[in-house]
Amino acid sequence: MIIKLILSLLVLIISYFIIKSAKNYIDKMFSSENEKKLNEMVRCSVCNTFVHESIVVKKSGKEYCSTECSNL
Ligand SMILES: [Zn+2]
């Protein structure tokens, strides 16, 4: 009887830790992906200025801070 009680308690504790670590893992996965998308800075090939990837100008495989740099 005691062994059964301890076993069920153990299962409860183990499943609690599994759920907790799984939740942590999922949170980490999503947050790091969001951060990566939000904070990606790209260096301009011409003037070496760091620009946010949402405003970066891409031309023939290179990245530029502005259309002025891409036309040089
Ligand atoms: Zn530039």
PDB file of the backbone (N, CA, C, O) and the ligand in Angstrom, with CONECT records:
HET     ZN  A 101       1
ATOM      1  N   MET A   1       0.838  -1.209   0.000  1.00  0.00           N
ATOM      2  CA  MET A   1       0.000   0.000   0.000  1.00  0.00           C
ATOM      3  C   MET A   1       0.874   1.261   0.000  1.00  0.00           C
ATOM      4  O   MET A   1       0.665   2.180  -0.792  1.00  0.00           O
ATOM      5  N   ILE A   2       1.832   1.280   0.886  1.00  0.00           N
ATOM      6  CA  ILE A   2       2.752   2.429   0.987  1.00  0.00           C
ATOM      7  C   ILE A   2       3.533   2.582  -0.318  1.00  0.00           C
ATOM      8  O   ILE A   2       3.704   3.690  -0.827  1.00  0.00           O
ATOM      9  N   ILE A   3       4.001   1.455  -0.849  1.00  0.00           N
ATOM     10  CA  ILE A   3       4.779   1.484  -2.094  1.00  0.00           C
ATOM     11  C   ILE A   3       3.935   2.057  -3.226  1.00  0.00           C
ATOM     12  O   ILE A   3       4.420   2.856  -4.026  1.00  0.00           O
ATOM     13  N   LYS A   4       2.700   1.655  -3.290  1.00  0.00           N
ATOM     14  CA  LYS A   4       1.789   2.148  -4.328  1.00  0.00           C
ATOM     15  C   LYS A   4       1.616   3.667  -4.216  1.00  0.00           C
ATOM     16  O   LYS A   4       1.578   4.382  -5.217  1.00  0.00           O
ATOM     17  N   LEU A   5       1.515   4.134  -2.979  1.00  0.00           N
ATOM     18  CA  LEU A   5       1.341   5.566  -2.715  1.00  0.00           C
ATOM     19  C   LEU A   5       2.576   6.339  -3.162  1.00  0.00           C
ATOM     20  O   LEU A   5       2.480   7.381  -3.810  1.00  0.00           O
ATOM     21  N   ILE A   6       3.740   5.800  -2.798  1.00  0.00           N
ATOM     22  CA  ILE A   6       4.999   6.453  -3.170  1.00  0.00           C
ATOM     23  C   ILE A   6       5.162   6.470  -4.683  1.00  0.00           C
ATOM     24  O   ILE A   6       5.586   7.471  -5.262  1.00  0.00           O
ATOM     25  N   LEU A   7       4.825   5.364  -5.311  1.00  0.00           N
ATOM     26  CA  LEU A   7       4.939   5.254  -6.769  1.00  0.00           C
ATOM     27  C   LEU A   7       4.053   6.273  -7.475  1.00  0.00           C
ATOM     28  O   LEU A   7       4.488   6.938  -8.415  1.00  0.00           O
ATOM     29  N   SER A   8       2.817   6.392  -7.021  1.00  0.00           N
ATOM     30  CA  SER A   8       1.905   7.340  -7.670  1.00  0.00           C
ATOM     31  C   SER A   8       2.358   8.775  -7.444  1.00  0.00           C
ATOM     32  O   SER A   8       2.189   9.640  -8.304  1.00  0.00           O
ATOM     33  N   LEU A   9       2.939   9.011  -6.268  1.00  0.00           N
ATOM     34  CA  LEU A   9       3.473  10.340  -5.969  1.00  0.00           C
ATOM     35  C   LEU A   9       4.660  10.648  -6.878  1.00  0.00           C
ATOM     36  O   LEU A   9       4.808  11.762  -7.380  1.00  0.00           O
ATOM     37  N   LEU A  10       5.498   9.638  -7.076  1.00  0.00           N
ATOM     38  CA  LEU A  10       6.676   9.765  -7.923  1.00  0.00           C
ATOM     39  C   LEU A  10       6.259  10.079  -9.367  1.00  0.00           C
ATOM     40  O   LEU A  10       6.832  10.947 -10.026  1.00  0.00           O
ATOM     41  N   VAL A  11       5.253   9.351  -9.827  1.00  0.00           N
ATOM     42  CA  VAL A  11       4.751   9.570 -11.191  1.00  0.00           C
ATOM     43  C   VAL A  11       4.229  10.993 -11.332  1.00  0.00           C
ATOM     44  O   VAL A  11       4.440  11.651 -12.351  1.00  0.00           O
ATOM     45  N   LEU A  12       3.549  11.451 -10.298  1.00  0.00           N
ATOM     46  CA  LEU A  12       3.002  12.811 -10.309  1.00  0.00           C
ATOM     47  C   LEU A  12       4.132  13.839 -10.394  1.00  0.00           C
ATOM     48  O   LEU A  12       4.067  14.789 -11.173  1.00  0.00           O
ATOM     49  N   ILE A  13       5.162  13.631  -9.581  1.00  0.00           N
ATOM     50  CA  ILE A  13       6.296  14.569  -9.561  1.00  0.00           C
ATOM     51  C   ILE A  13       7.021  14.563 -10.906  1.00  0.00           C
ATOM     52  O   ILE A  13       7.368  15.616 -11.439  1.00  0.00           O
ATOM     53  N   ILE A  14       7.245  13.366 -11.446  1.00  0.00           N
ATOM     54  CA  ILE A  14       7.964  13.250 -12.723  1.00  0.00           C
ATOM     55  C   ILE A  14       7.175  13.921 -13.850  1.00  0.00           C
ATOM     56  O   ILE A  14       7.735  14.670 -14.650  1.00  0.00           O
ATOM     57  N   SER A  15       5.880  13.646 -13.904  1.00  0.00           N
ATOM     58  CA  SER A  15       5.073  14.250 -14.973  1.00  0.00           C
ATOM     59  C   SER A  15       5.015  15.764 -14.821  1.00  0.00           C
ATOM     60  O   SER A  15       4.938  16.492 -15.810  1.00  0.00           O
ATOM     61  N   TYR A  16       5.052  16.240 -13.559  1.00  0.00           N
ATOM     62  CA  TYR A  16       5.066  17.686 -13.319  1.00  0.00           C
ATOM     63  C   TYR A  16       6.328  18.309 -13.907  1.00  0.00           C
ATOM     64  O   TYR A  16       6.281  19.355 -14.554  1.00  0.00           O
ATOM     65  N   PHE A  17       7.473  17.635 -13.664  1.00  0.00           N
ATOM     66  CA  PHE A  17       8.727  18.171 -14.171  1.00  0.00           C
ATOM     67  C   PHE A  17       8.795  18.089 -15.694  1.00  0.00           C
ATOM     68  O   PHE A  17       9.340  18.981 -16.345  1.00  0.00           O
ATOM     69  N   ILE A  18       8.240  17.016 -16.258  1.00  0.00           N
ATOM     70  CA  ILE A  18       8.250  16.868 -17.713  1.00  0.00           C
ATOM     71  C   ILE A  18       7.421  17.983 -18.355  1.00  0.00           C
ATOM     72  O   ILE A  18       7.849  18.602 -19.329  1.00  0.00           O
ATOM     73  N   ILE A  19       6.242  18.231 -17.805  1.00  0.00           N
ATOM     74  CA  ILE A  19       5.374  19.284 -18.343  1.00  0.00           C
ATOM     75  C   ILE A  19       6.041  20.646 -18.204  1.00  0.00           C
ATOM     76  O   ILE A  19       5.990  21.474 -19.112  1.00  0.00           O
ATOM     77  N   LYS A  20       6.676  20.865 -17.036  1.00  0.00           N
ATOM     78  CA  LYS A  20       7.332  22.139 -16.773  1.00  0.00           C
ATOM     79  C   LYS A  20       8.476  22.389 -17.768  1.00  0.00           C
ATOM     80  O   LYS A  20       8.591  23.474 -18.338  1.00  0.00           O
ATOM     81  N   SER A  21       9.308  21.374 -17.963  1.00  0.00           N
ATOM     82  CA  SER A  21      10.458  21.538 -18.859  1.00  0.00           C
ATOM     83  C   SER A  21       9.993  21.661 -20.310  1.00  0.00           C
ATOM     84  O   SER A  21      10.590  22.397 -21.096  1.00  0.00           O
ATOM     85  N   ALA A  22       8.936  20.942 -20.661  1.00  0.00           N
ATOM     86  CA  ALA A  22       8.398  21.040 -22.016  1.00  0.00           C
ATOM     87  C   ALA A  22       7.859  22.442 -22.269  1.00  0.00           C
ATOM     88  O   ALA A  22       8.051  23.003 -23.348  1.00  0.00           O
ATOM     89  N   LYS A  23       7.188  23.002 -21.275  1.00  0.00           N
ATOM     90  CA  LYS A  23       6.636  24.349 -21.393  1.00  0.00           C
ATOM     91  C   LYS A  23       7.769  25.366 -21.537  1.00  0.00           C
ATOM     92  O   LYS A  23       7.703  26.272 -22.368  1.00  0.00           O
ATOM     93  N   ASN A  24       8.808  25.199 -20.715  1.00  0.00           N
ATOM     94  CA  ASN A  24       9.982  26.070 -20.794  1.00  0.00           C
ATOM     95  C   ASN A  24      10.616  26.004 -22.173  1.00  0.00           C
ATOM     96  O   ASN A  24      10.988  27.020 -22.758  1.00  0.00           O
ATOM     97  N   TYR A  25      10.728  24.779 -22.676  1.00  0.00           N
ATOM     98  CA  TYR A  25      11.359  24.566 -23.974  1.00  0.00           C
ATOM     99  C   TYR A  25      10.557  25.258 -25.081  1.00  0.00           C
ATOM    100  O   TYR A  25      11.126  25.903 -25.962  1.00  0.00           O
ATOM    101  N   ILE A  26       9.236  25.117 -25.023  1.00  0.00           N
ATOM    102  CA  ILE A  26       8.378  25.721 -26.050  1.00  0.00           C
ATOM    103  C   ILE A  26       8.447  27.244 -25.966  1.00  0.00           C
ATOM    104  O   ILE A  26       8.543  27.933 -26.981  1.00  0.00           O
ATOM    105  N   ASP A  27       8.396  27.762 -24.718  1.00  0.00           N
ATOM    106  CA  ASP A  27       8.482  29.218 -24.522  1.00  0.00           C
ATOM    107  C   ASP A  27       9.783  29.763 -25.083  1.00  0.00           C
ATOM    108  O   ASP A  27       9.806  30.783 -25.772  1.00  0.00           O
ATOM    109  N   LYS A  28      10.875  29.055 -24.771  1.00  0.00           N
ATOM    110  CA  LYS A  28      12.197  29.473 -25.213  1.00  0.00           C
ATOM    111  C   LYS A  28      12.269  29.470 -26.739  1.00  0.00           C
ATOM    112  O   LYS A  28      12.805  30.392 -27.354  1.00  0.00           O
ATOM    113  N   MET A  29      11.717  28.415 -27.332  1.00  0.00           N
ATOM    114  CA  MET A  29      11.749  28.268 -28.778  1.00  0.00           C
ATOM    115  C   MET A  29      11.025  29.432 -29.456  1.00  0.00           C
ATOM    116  O   MET A  29      11.518  30.024 -30.416  1.00  0.00           O
ATOM    117  N   PHE A  30       9.836  29.740 -28.924  1.00  0.00           N
ATOM    118  CA  PHE A  30       9.044  30.806 -29.543  1.00  0.00           C
ATOM    119  C   PHE A  30       9.657  32.174 -29.308  1.00  0.00           C
ATOM    120  O   PHE A  30       9.714  32.997 -30.222  1.00  0.00           O
ATOM    121  N   SER A  31      10.122  32.425 -28.074  1.00  0.00           N
ATOM    122  CA  SER A  31      10.660  33.751 -27.757  1.00  0.00           C
ATOM    123  C   SER A  31      11.951  34.014 -28.528  1.00  0.00           C
ATOM    124  O   SER A  31      12.171  35.126 -29.008  1.00  0.00           O
ATOM    125  N   SER A  32      12.808  32.993 -28.649  1.00  0.00           N
ATOM    126  CA  SER A  32      14.064  33.215 -29.360  1.00  0.00           C
ATOM    127  C   SER A  32      13.797  33.458 -30.838  1.00  0.00           C
ATOM    128  O   SER A  32      14.499  34.229 -31.493  1.00  0.00           O
ATOM    129  N   GLU A  33      12.774  32.789 -31.352  1.00  0.00           N
ATOM    130  CA  GLU A  33      12.440  32.984 -32.765  1.00  0.00           C
ATOM    131  C   GLU A  33      11.886  34.391 -32.995  1.00  0.00           C
ATOM    132  O   GLU A  33      12.212  35.046 -33.986  1.00  0.00           O
ATOM    133  N   ASN A  34      11.051  34.838 -32.070  1.00  0.00           N
ATOM    134  CA  ASN A  34      10.499  36.190 -32.183  1.00  0.00           C
ATOM    135  C   ASN A  34      11.597  37.239 -32.083  1.00  0.00           C
ATOM    136  O   ASN A  34      11.630  38.199 -32.852  1.00  0.00           O
ATOM    137  N   GLU A  35      12.502  37.038 -31.116  1.00  0.00           N
ATOM    138  CA  GLU A  35      13.592  37.982 -30.943  1.00  0.00           C
ATOM    139  C   GLU A  35      14.459  38.052 -32.188  1.00  0.00           C
ATOM    140  O   GLU A  35      14.897  39.121 -32.614  1.00  0.00           O
ATOM    141  N   LYS A  36      14.690  36.883 -32.753  1.00  0.00           N
ATOM    142  CA  LYS A  36      15.527  36.807 -33.934  1.00  0.00           C
ATOM    143  C   LYS A  36      14.901  37.603 -35.081  1.00  0.00           C
ATOM    144  O   LYS A  36      15.589  38.290 -35.837  1.00  0.00           O
ATOM    145  N   LYS A  37      13.574  37.487 -35.184  1.00  0.00           N
ATOM    146  CA  LYS A  37      12.892  38.174 -36.275  1.00  0.00           C
ATOM    147  C   LYS A  37      12.811  39.669 -36.031  1.00  0.00           C
ATOM    148  O   LYS A  37      12.860  40.470 -36.965  1.00  0.00           O
ATOM    149  N   LEU A  38      12.682  40.041 -34.740  1.00  0.00           N
ATOM    150  CA  LEU A  38      12.481  41.453 -34.431  1.00  0.00           C
ATOM    151  C   LEU A  38      13.779  42.243 -34.380  1.00  0.00           C
ATOM    152  O   LEU A  38      13.793  43.442 -34.659  1.00  0.00           O
ATOM    153  N   ASN A  39      14.882  41.566 -34.019  1.00  0.00           N
ATOM    154  CA  ASN A  39      16.106  42.309 -33.753  1.00  0.00           C
ATOM    155  C   ASN A  39      17.230  41.992 -34.729  1.00  0.00           C
ATOM    156  O   ASN A  39      18.401  42.202 -34.409  1.00  0.00           O
ATOM    157  N   GLU A  40      16.905  41.507 -35.876  1.00  0.00           N
ATOM    158  CA  GLU A  40      17.951  41.172 -36.834  1.00  0.00           C
ATOM    159  C   GLU A  40      18.504  42.444 -37.460  1.00  0.00           C
ATOM    160  O   GLU A  40      17.790  43.195 -38.124  1.00  0.00           O
ATOM    161  N   MET A  41      19.793  42.666 -37.233  1.00  0.00           N
ATOM    162  CA  MET A  41      20.457  43.827 -37.817  1.00  0.00           C
ATOM    163  C   MET A  41      21.378  43.351 -38.938  1.00  0.00           C
ATOM    164  O   MET A  41      22.080  42.349 -38.800  1.00  0.00           O
ATOM    165  N   VAL A  42      21.364  44.077 -40.034  1.00  0.00           N
ATOM    166  CA  VAL A  42      22.151  43.697 -41.202  1.00  0.00           C
ATOM    167  C   VAL A  42      23.142  44.810 -41.496  1.00  0.00           C
ATOM    168  O   VAL A  42      22.813  45.994 -41.414  1.00  0.00           O
ATOM    169  N   ARG A  43      24.363  44.411 -41.841  1.00  0.00           N
ATOM    170  CA  ARG A  43      25.382  45.409 -42.134  1.00  0.00           C
ATOM    171  C   ARG A  43      25.341  45.776 -43.620  1.00  0.00           C
ATOM    172  O   ARG A  43      25.276  44.908 -44.491  1.00  0.00           O
ATOM    173  N   CYS A  44      25.379  47.053 -43.878  1.00  0.00           N
ATOM    174  CA  CYS A  44      25.398  47.535 -45.255  1.00  0.00           C
ATOM    175  C   CYS A  44      26.726  47.166 -45.911  1.00  0.00           C
ATOM    176  O   CYS A  44      27.785  47.318 -45.304  1.00  0.00           O
ATOM    177  N   SER A  45      26.668  46.682 -47.148  1.00  0.00           N
ATOM    178  CA  SER A  45      27.884  46.238 -47.841  1.00  0.00           C
ATOM    179  C   SER A  45      28.782  47.404 -48.230  1.00  0.00           C
ATOM    180  O   SER A  45      29.974  47.207 -48.465  1.00  0.00           O
ATOM    181  N   VAL A  46      28.239  48.604 -48.301  1.00  0.00           N
ATOM    182  CA  VAL A  46      29.024  49.754 -48.759  1.00  0.00           C
ATOM    183  C   VAL A  46      29.557  50.579 -47.588  1.00  0.00           C
ATOM    184  O   VAL A  46      30.765  50.794 -47.493  1.00  0.00           O
ATOM    185  N   CYS A  47      28.686  51.044 -46.700  1.00  0.00           N
ATOM    186  CA  CYS A  47      29.119  51.961 -45.649  1.00  0.00           C
ATOM    187  C   CYS A  47      29.217  51.306 -44.275  1.00  0.00           C
ATOM    188  O   CYS A  47      29.529  51.978 -43.292  1.00  0.00           O
ATOM    189  N   ASN A  48      28.950  49.988 -44.195  1.00  0.00           N
ATOM    190  CA  ASN A  48      29.070  49.227 -42.944  1.00  0.00           C
ATOM    191  C   ASN A  48      28.125  49.694 -41.831  1.00  0.00           C
ATOM    192  O   ASN A  48      28.343  49.380 -40.661  1.00  0.00           O
ATOM    193  N   THR A  49      27.103  50.424 -42.186  1.00  0.00           N
ATOM    194  CA  THR A  49      26.110  50.828 -41.195  1.00  0.00           C
ATOM    195  C   THR A  49      25.171  49.658 -40.923  1.00  0.00           C
ATOM    196  O   THR A  49      24.766  48.947 -41.843  1.00  0.00           O
ATOM    197  N   PHE A  50      24.826  49.464 -39.633  1.00  0.00           N
ATOM    198  CA  PHE A  50      23.868  48.416 -39.301  1.00  0.00           C
ATOM    199  C   PHE A  50      22.450  48.948 -39.480  1.00  0.00           C
ATOM    200  O   PHE A  50      22.082  49.989 -38.937  1.00  0.00           O
ATOM    201  N   VAL A  51      21.669  48.207 -40.253  1.00  0.00           N
ATOM    202  CA  VAL A  51      20.282  48.606 -40.488  1.00  0.00           C
ATOM    203  C   VAL A  51      19.348  47.464 -40.116  1.00  0.00           C
ATOM    204  O   VAL A  51      19.714  46.292 -40.212  1.00  0.00           O
ATOM    205  N   HIS A  52      18.152  47.812 -39.695  1.00  0.00           N
ATOM    206  CA  HIS A  52      17.163  46.808 -39.355  1.00  0.00           C
ATOM    207  C   HIS A  52      16.721  46.089 -40.624  1.00  0.00           C
ATOM    208  O   HIS A  52      16.568  46.696 -41.684  1.00  0.00           O
ATOM    209  N   GLU A  53      16.519  44.767 -40.487  1.00  0.00           N
ATOM    210  CA  GLU A  53      16.225  43.975 -41.682  1.00  0.00           C
ATOM    211  C   GLU A  53      14.885  44.340 -42.339  1.00  0.00           C
ATOM    212  O   GLU A  53      14.642  43.995 -43.496  1.00  0.00           O
ATOM    213  N   SER A  54      14.024  45.039 -41.595  1.00  0.00           N
ATOM    214  CA  SER A  54      12.746  45.423 -42.185  1.00  0.00           C
ATOM    215  C   SER A  54      12.910  46.569 -43.178  1.00  0.00           C
ATOM    216  O   SER A  54      12.047  46.777 -44.031  1.00  0.00           O
ATOM    217  N   ILE A  55      14.019  47.321 -43.076  1.00  0.00           N
ATOM    218  CA  ILE A  55      14.224  48.450 -44.000  1.00  0.00           C
ATOM    219  C   ILE A  55      15.438  48.244 -44.892  1.00  0.00           C
ATOM    220  O   ILE A  55      15.833  49.146 -45.631  1.00  0.00           O
ATOM    221  N   VAL A  56      16.034  47.047 -44.823  1.00  0.00           N
ATOM    222  CA  VAL A  56      17.235  46.795 -45.594  1.00  0.00           C
ATOM    223  C   VAL A  56      16.902  46.703 -47.093  1.00  0.00           C
ATOM    224  O   VAL A  56      15.824  46.248 -47.475  1.00  0.00           O
ATOM    225  N   VAL A  57      17.842  47.140 -47.923  1.00  0.00           N
ATOM    226  CA  VAL A  57      17.671  47.071 -49.370  1.00  0.00           C
ATOM    227  C   VAL A  57      18.510  45.913 -49.897  1.00  0.00           C
ATOM    228  O   VAL A  57      19.733  45.909 -49.756  1.00  0.00           O
ATOM    229  N   LYS A  58      17.848  44.932 -50.503  1.00  0.00           N
ATOM    230  CA  LYS A  58      18.575  43.770 -51.011  1.00  0.00           C
ATOM    231  C   LYS A  58      18.721  43.866 -52.517  1.00  0.00           C
ATOM    232  O   LYS A  58      17.755  44.114 -53.238  1.00  0.00           O
ATOM    233  N   LYS A  59      19.955  43.664 -52.981  1.00  0.00           N
ATOM    234  CA  LYS A  59      20.216  43.763 -54.401  1.00  0.00           C
ATOM    235  C   LYS A  59      21.346  42.807 -54.769  1.00  0.00           C
ATOM    236  O   LYS A  59      22.426  42.883 -54.183  1.00  0.00           O
ATOM    237  N   SER A  60      21.128  41.939 -55.696  1.00  0.00           N
ATOM    238  CA  SER A  60      22.084  40.931 -56.185  1.00  0.00           C
ATOM    239  C   SER A  60      22.835  40.228 -55.051  1.00  0.00           C
ATOM    240  O   SER A  60      24.062  40.135 -55.060  1.00  0.00           O
ATOM    241  N   GLY A  61      22.065  39.735 -54.076  1.00  0.00           N
ATOM    242  CA  GLY A  61      22.630  38.934 -52.992  1.00  0.00           C
ATOM    243  C   GLY A  61      23.308  39.729 -51.896  1.00  0.00           C
ATOM    244  O   GLY A  61      23.754  39.139 -50.912  1.00  0.00           O
ATOM    245  N   LYS A  62      23.406  41.042 -52.023  1.00  0.00           N
ATOM    246  CA  LYS A  62      24.027  41.877 -50.997  1.00  0.00           C
ATOM    247  C   LYS A  62      22.981  42.755 -50.337  1.00  0.00           C
ATOM    248  O   LYS A  62      21.905  42.996 -50.885  1.00  0.00           O
ATOM    249  N   GLU A  63      23.327  43.233 -49.129  1.00  0.00           N
ATOM    250  CA  GLU A  63      22.384  44.050 -48.381  1.00  0.00           C
ATOM    251  C   GLU A  63      22.920  45.458 -48.188  1.00  0.00           C
ATOM    252  O   GLU A  63      24.098  45.661 -47.894  1.00  0.00           O
ATOM    253  N   TYR A  64      22.039  46.414 -48.359  1.00  0.00           N
ATOM    254  CA  TYR A  64      22.443  47.822 -48.257  1.00  0.00           C
ATOM    255  C   TYR A  64      21.497  48.569 -47.332  1.00  0.00           C
ATOM    256  O   TYR A  64      20.354  48.156 -47.133  1.00  0.00           O
ATOM    257  N   CYS A  65      21.984  49.681 -46.763  1.00  0.00           N
ATOM    258  CA  CYS A  65      21.188  50.474 -45.830  1.00  0.00           C
ATOM    259  C   CYS A  65      20.159  51.317 -46.566  1.00  0.00           C
ATOM    260  O   CYS A  65      19.111  51.648 -46.012  1.00  0.00           O
ATOM    261  N   SER A  66      20.455  51.664 -47.808  1.00  0.00           N
ATOM    262  CA  SER A  66      19.555  52.531 -48.549  1.00  0.00           C
ATOM    263  C   SER A  66      19.733  52.308 -50.049  1.00  0.00           C
ATOM    264  O   SER A  66      20.676  51.638 -50.469  1.00  0.00           O
ATOM    265  N   THR A  67      18.849  52.856 -50.841  1.00  0.00           N
ATOM    266  CA  THR A  67      18.970  52.719 -52.291  1.00  0.00           C
ATOM    267  C   THR A  67      20.185  53.467 -52.805  1.00  0.00           C
ATOM    268  O   THR A  67      20.750  53.099 -53.835  1.00  0.00           O
ATOM    269  N   GLU A  68      20.599  54.526 -52.093  1.00  0.00           N
ATOM    270  CA  GLU A  68      21.808  55.255 -52.483  1.00  0.00           C
ATOM    271  C   GLU A  68      23.027  54.358 -52.469  1.00  0.00           C
ATOM    272  O   GLU A  68      23.833  54.368 -53.399  1.00  0.00           O
ATOM    273  N   CYS A  69      23.156  53.570 -51.388  1.00  0.00           N
ATOM    274  CA  CYS A  69      24.305  52.659 -51.276  1.00  0.00           C
ATOM    275  C   CYS A  69      24.201  51.545 -52.326  1.00  0.00           C
ATOM    276  O   CYS A  69      25.213  51.124 -52.887  1.00  0.00           O
ATOM    277  N   SER A  70      22.997  51.079 -52.585  1.00  0.00           N
ATOM    278  CA  SER A  70      22.853  49.970 -53.529  1.00  0.00           C
ATOM    279  C   SER A  70      23.145  50.406 -54.967  1.00  0.00           C
ATOM    280  O   SER A  70      23.439  49.568 -55.820  1.00  0.00           O
ATOM    281  N   ASN A  71      23.066  51.702 -55.237  1.00  0.00           N
ATOM    282  CA  ASN A  71      23.326  52.197 -56.600  1.00  0.00           C
ATOM    283  C   ASN A  71      24.777  52.563 -56.829  1.00  0.00           C
ATOM    284  O   ASN A  71      25.168  52.901 -57.946  1.00  0.00           O
ATOM    285  N   LEU A  72      25.583  52.497 -55.770  1.00  0.00           N
ATOM    286  CA  LEU A  72      26.995  52.860 -55.928  1.00  0.00           C
ATOM    287  C   LEU A  72      27.754  51.801 -56.723  1.00  0.00           C
ATOM    288  O   LEU A  72      28.955  51.943 -56.952  1.00  0.00           O
TER     289      LEU A  72
HETATM  290 ZN    ZN A 101      25.060  52.049 -46.690  1.00  0.00          ZN2+
END
